[in-house]
Amino acid sequence: MTHEADGYRQWRQRYLRNWSQNFDPLGIRFIVEDDRIVADLTIMPLIALSDYDDITRFIGDARIDPNTGDRHEDALVQLIMGFDRDQSWLRQMAGGLFRGQPDAIRTNPLGWIGSSISLYIDRDAFWDAAFNSDDPEDYIYDNYGQLPIYLYIEVADSLKFSAFMLSLRSVADQMMPDMIAWESQEKDGLEYVRITFADEDMPHLYYAVKSRALILSPREDVLFHAVQRLTARAGGEVHESVGETMPWLGESVCAQVSGDMLDSLDLIFWDQYRERLQERSWDNLYILNEWRRLYGDVDALALHEDIWGTRLTCPGGGEYVWNDHLSSYESTVYGHPLEPLPGPGLRELLGHIEAGNFGITFEHDGLRGVTEIRR
């Protein structure tokens, strides 16, 4: 093992001297089982001026606690990222916004934040309403203030958080006088704050601090549900099994996606990707038609593969067949530009997926990324 490690270190030094500006050395391992597929990717070291630099600057040396966050079974999406509050560039940028505030705030305004920030999107009747509307995408855009979404931020220092909020209000009032109202609320024993904006098109925001976490949401009921979970968990009333059955797969950035979210993604975004897949599928028609023109009634797909060593495939899983009416090849799932077909939905294309679990860890000047798809 020592010999192998020494050999890698020697190779790594040669790579850094000669190739670090050009490509990332990577390795990947696949595990395929009846109920899951796992891809374990390692890139080490990362290329100089990597695309990941912006992320690593934000995360710094922070590591995600395996037990942190508000993982729960009703979540469609759970996203968490490490956060290094001591990064110098972040302190300087945030400090600039709090110029004129007390030194304790100006030097590190975000010093109250813990080691991670997470985002959650929940199951809700909102998605049914969007699905049943005439234009789901427009419905979501017009009603974005009703999205069942909230931000969970670890609070490492309650006193610093209180000082931060006082300074934030002061800065907001100076920069936008009479534009933002902060209203303390109390309901069923929960103290929280409602933020309203003079611009009526802006949704309300609600926040509360509970169990050393700041919960921020555009919906009051979503805030309440999150706080109730945290309260029950802190009191030992609830023993969530989500963290045990779906652990975070990384220490820097992680995401967990329920299979039900595929329906929402299909609803919101799939039309855009469907068009791209149609275009990619139709791009193959030109060369197939050219082979047919040059060589007559032949199997153009087989001919193309014989000549170029590559078989043309339809990204939607369909086949290419000849259409006498159009005098052209077409896709069995996407049709032809003159007679297009909608193609499969996201669920049909990916098959049954119970959940997706994704994690990235930045380590040793590289990264390790793990993806697990449960079927």
Residue pairs with C-beta under 8 A, 6 or more apart in sequence:
12 44
12 45
15 25
15 45
16 45
20 45
20 47
20 48
21 47
21 48
21 49
22 47
23 47
24 43
24 45
24 46
24 47
24 50
25 43
25 44
25 45
26 41
26 42
26 43
26 44
27 41
27 42
28 39
28 40
28 41
28 42
29 39
29 40
30 37
30 38
30 39
30 40
31 37
31 38
31 40
32 38
34 375
35 374
35 375
36 372
36 373
36 374
36 375
37 372
37 373
37 375
38 370
38 371
38 372
38 373
39 369
39 370
39 371
40 368
40 369
40 370
41 368
41 369
41 370
41 371
42 366
42 367
42 368
42 369
43 366
43 367
43 368
43 369
44 364
44 365
44 366
44 367
45 364
45 365
45 366
46 52
46 365
46 366
46 367
52 362
52 367
55 252
55 253
55 362
56 362
57 87
57 89
58 81
58 83
58 84
58 87
58 90
59 81
59 82
59 83
59 84
59 252
59 253
59 362
60 82
60 84
60 86
60 87
61 84
62 82
62 83
62 84
62 115
62 116
62 252
63 82
63 115
63 251
63 252
64 80
64 81
64 82
64 115
64 116
64 248
64 250
64 251
64 252
64 254
65 115
65 116
66 243
66 247
66 248
67 243
68 80
68 114
68 115
68 116
68 118
68 154
69 78
69 80
69 116
69 118
69 152
70 118
70 120
70 152
70 213
70 226
70 229
70 230
71 78
71 240
71 242
71 243
71 246
71 256
72 120
72 229
72 240
72 242
73 240
73 242
74 122
74 123
75 120
75 121
75 122
75 123
75 256
75 258
76 121
76 122
76 123
76 257
76 258
76 260
76 261
76 264
77 119
77 120
77 121
77 255
77 256
77 257
77 258
77 261
78 118
78 119
78 120
78 255
78 256
78 257
79 118
79 119
79 120
79 254
79 255
79 256
80 116
80 117
80 118
80 119
80 248
80 253
80 254
80 255
81 116
81 117
81 118
81 252
81 253
81 254
82 115
82 116
82 251
82 252
82 253
83 113
83 114
83 115
83 116
83 117
83 154
84 90
84 115
85 91
85 108
85 110
85 111
85 112
85 113
85 156
86 108
86 111
90 110
91 107
91 108
91 109
91 110
94 108
94 109
94 110
95 106
95 107
95 108
95 109
97 109
97 171
98 105
98 106
98 109
98 167
98 171
99 106
100 106
101 109
101 167
101 170
101 171
102 163
102 167
104 160
104 163
105 163
105 164
105 167
109 164
109 167
110 164
111 156
111 157
111 160
112 155
112 156
112 157
112 158
112 160
112 161
112 163
112 164
113 153
113 154
113 155
113 156
114 153
114 154
114 155
114 156
114 212
115 154
115 156
116 154
117 151
117 152
117 153
117 154
118 151
118 152
118 153
119 149
119 150
119 151
119 152
120 149
120 150
120 152
120 226
121 147
121 148
121 149
121 261
122 148
122 149
122 150
122 222
122 225
123 148
123 260
124 148
124 222
126 143
126 146
126 147
126 148
127 263
127 264
127 267
129 139
130 136
130 139
130 140
130 143
130 267
130 268
131 263
131 267
133 139
136 267
136 268
137 267
137 268
137 271
140 147
140 268
144 203
144 218
145 202
145 203
145 204
145 218
145 219
146 203
146 218
146 219
147 218
147 219
148 219
148 222
149 217
149 218
149 219
149 222
150 215
150 216
150 217
150 219
150 222
150 223
150 226
151 214
151 215
151 216
151 217
152 213
152 214
152 215
152 226
153 213
153 214
153 216
154 212
154 213
155 161
155 209
155 212
155 213
155 214
156 212
158 209
158 212
161 209
161 214
169 182
172 179
172 180
173 180
178 198
179 197
179 198
179 199
180 195
180 196
180 197
180 198
181 195
181 196
181 197
182 193
182 194
182 195
183 193
183 194
183 195
183 196
184 191
184 192
184 193
185 191
185 192
185 193
185 194
185 206
186 192
187 224
188 224
190 208
190 210
190 224
190 227
191 208
192 206
192 207
192 208
192 223
192 227
193 206
193 207
193 208
194 204
194 205
194 206
194 220
195 204
195 205
195 206
195 207
196 204
197 204
203 218
204 218
204 220
205 216
205 217
205 218
206 216
206 217
206 218
206 219
206 220
206 223
207 214
207 215
207 216
207 217
207 223
208 214
208 215
208 223
208 227
209 215
210 227
210 230
210 231
211 230
211 231
211 233
211 234
213 230
215 223
215 226
215 227
215 230
216 223
217 223
217 226
229 238
232 238
233 240
246 256
246 355
246 357
248 254
248 256
248 359
249 357
249 358
249 359
249 370
249 371
249 372
250 358
250 359
250 360
250 361
250 368
250 369
250 370
251 359
251 361
251 363
252 360
252 361
252 362
252 367
253 359
253 360
254 357
254 358
254 359
254 360
255 356
255 357
255 358
255 359
256 355
256 356
256 357
256 358
257 355
257 356
257 357
257 358
258 355
259 352
259 353
259 354
259 355
259 356
262 346
262 347
262 350
262 353
263 346
263 347
265 346
266 345
266 346
266 347
270 345
270 346
273 346
274 342
274 343
277 315
277 316
277 334
277 343
278 334
278 340
278 343
280 315
281 314
281 315
281 316
281 318
281 331
281 333
281 334
281 343
282 331
282 334
282 336
282 337
284 312
284 314
284 320
284 329
285 320
285 328
285 329
285 330
285 331
285 336
287 300
287 304
287 312
288 300
288 301
288 304
288 312
288 320
288 329
289 300
289 328
289 329
291 298
291 300
291 303
291 304
292 298
292 300
292 322
292 329
295 303
300 320
300 329
301 311
301 312
301 320
304 310
304 311
304 312
305 311
305 312
312 320
314 320
314 331
314 332
314 333
314 334
316 331
316 333
316 334
316 343
316 344
316 349
317 333
317 344
317 349
318 331
318 332
318 333
318 334
318 343
319 331
319 332
320 329
320 330
320 331
320 332
321 329
321 330
321 332
322 328
322 329
322 330
323 329
323 330
323 336
323 339
326 336
326 338
326 339
328 336
329 336
330 336
330 339
331 341
331 343
333 341
333 343
333 344
334 340
334 341
334 343
335 341
351 375
352 375
353 373
353 374
353 375
354 374
354 375
355 373
355 374
356 371
356 372
356 373
356 374
357 370
357 371
357 372
357 373
357 374
358 369
358 370
358 371
358 372
359 369
359 370
360 367
360 368
360 369
360 370
361 367
361 368
361 369
